[in-house]
Amino acid sequence: MEGAAGAEIDSLARLEERVLQAAGQVSALRREVARLTEEVESLRRERQQVRDRIEKLLGKMEELGGG
């Protein structure tokens, strides 16, 4: 009977270890998602700045061409 109880404890310990590993992976993935979200927002801002600059340059080119 002690053997069965010992095996059950080992099984529970392995399960606990797997749960802890999974929790660690979830935390790491959440941090990665947050980092990537920040990066995407930064790239969106940069894209908008580029668009604004291009529109400004196109406007100047039209002024010079239509002058």
C-alpha positions as a LaTeX table, in Angstrom:
\begin{tabular}{lrrr}
\hline
Residue & $x$ (\AA) & $y$ (\AA) & $z$ (\AA) \\
\hline
Met1 & 0.00 & 0.00 & 0.00 \\
Glu2 & 2.90 & 2.32 & 0.76 \\
Gly3 & 4.19 & 1.77 & $-2.77$ \\
Ala4 & 0.91 & 2.93 & $-4.27$ \\
Ala5 & 0.86 & 5.99 & $-2.01$ \\
Gly6 & 4.44 & 6.79 & $-2.91$ \\
Ala7 & 3.69 & 6.45 & $-6.61$ \\
Glu8 & 0.69 & 8.75 & $-6.21$ \\
Ile9 & 2.82 & 11.35 & $-4.45$ \\
Asp10 & 5.43 & 11.11 & $-7.23$ \\
Ser11 & 2.68 & 11.48 & $-9.80$ \\
Leu12 & 1.32 & 14.55 & $-8.02$ \\
Ala13 & 4.81 & 16.02 & $-7.73$ \\
Arg14 & 5.35 & 15.55 & $-11.48$ \\
Leu15 & 1.97 & 17.12 & $-12.19$ \\
Glu16 & 2.79 & 20.06 & $-9.91$ \\
Glu17 & 6.11 & 20.54 & $-11.72$ \\
Arg18 & 4.36 & 20.51 & $-15.10$ \\
Val19 & 1.77 & 23.03 & $-13.87$ \\
Leu20 & 4.53 & 25.31 & $-12.57$ \\
Gln21 & 6.38 & 25.05 & $-15.88$ \\
Ala22 & 3.19 & 25.85 & $-17.79$ \\
Ala23 & 2.55 & 28.86 & $-15.55$ \\
Gly24 & 6.10 & 30.07 & $-16.20$ \\
Gln25 & 5.61 & 29.69 & $-19.93$ \\
Val26 & 2.31 & 31.58 & $-19.79$ \\
Ser27 & 4.02 & 34.43 & $-17.92$ \\
Ala28 & 6.84 & 34.53 & $-20.46$ \\
Leu29 & 4.38 & 34.54 & $-23.35$ \\
Arg30 & 2.39 & 37.36 & $-21.77$ \\
Arg31 & 5.56 & 39.44 & $-21.46$ \\
Glu32 & 6.38 & 38.70 & $-25.10$ \\
Val33 & 2.89 & 39.72 & $-26.21$ \\
Ala34 & 3.21 & 42.98 & $-24.28$ \\
Arg35 & 6.61 & 43.66 & $-25.86$ \\
Leu36 & 5.32 & 42.89 & $-29.35$ \\
Thr37 & 2.24 & 45.06 & $-28.81$ \\
Glu38 & 4.51 & 47.96 & $-27.87$ \\
Glu39 & 6.64 & 47.34 & $-30.94$ \\
Val40 & 3.60 & 47.28 & $-33.22$ \\
Glu41 & 2.34 & 50.56 & $-31.78$ \\
Ser42 & 5.75 & 52.11 & $-32.26$ \\
Leu43 & 5.85 & 50.95 & $-35.88$ \\
Arg44 & 2.36 & 52.33 & $-36.47$ \\
Arg45 & 3.43 & 55.74 & $-35.13$ \\
Glu46 & 6.53 & 55.64 & $-37.30$ \\
Arg47 & 4.45 & 54.72 & $-40.37$ \\
Gln48 & 2.13 & 57.65 & $-39.72$ \\
Gln49 & 5.10 & 60.01 & $-39.43$ \\
Val50 & 6.43 & 58.74 & $-42.77$ \\
Arg51 & 3.02 & 59.20 & $-44.38$ \\
Asp52 & 2.82 & 62.74 & $-43.06$ \\
Arg53 & 6.29 & 63.55 & $-44.40$ \\
Ile54 & 5.47 & 62.08 & $-47.81$ \\
Glu55 & 2.23 & 64.06 & $-48.02$ \\
Lys56 & 4.12 & 67.22 & $-47.10$ \\
Leu57 & 6.74 & 66.54 & $-49.78$ \\
Leu58 & 4.08 & 65.79 & $-52.38$ \\
Gly59 & 2.37 & 69.05 & $-51.51$ \\
Lys60 & 5.63 & 70.96 & $-52.00$ \\
Met61 & 6.23 & 69.18 & $-55.32$ \\
Glu62 & 2.76 & 70.19 & $-56.50$ \\
Glu63 & 3.44 & 73.79 & $-55.48$ \\
Leu64 & 6.68 & 73.81 & $-57.44$ \\
Gly65 & 5.13 & 72.12 & $-60.46$ \\
Gly66 & 2.05 & 74.32 & $-60.51$ \\
Gly67 & 3.95 & 77.45 & $-59.60$ \\
\hline
\end{tabular}
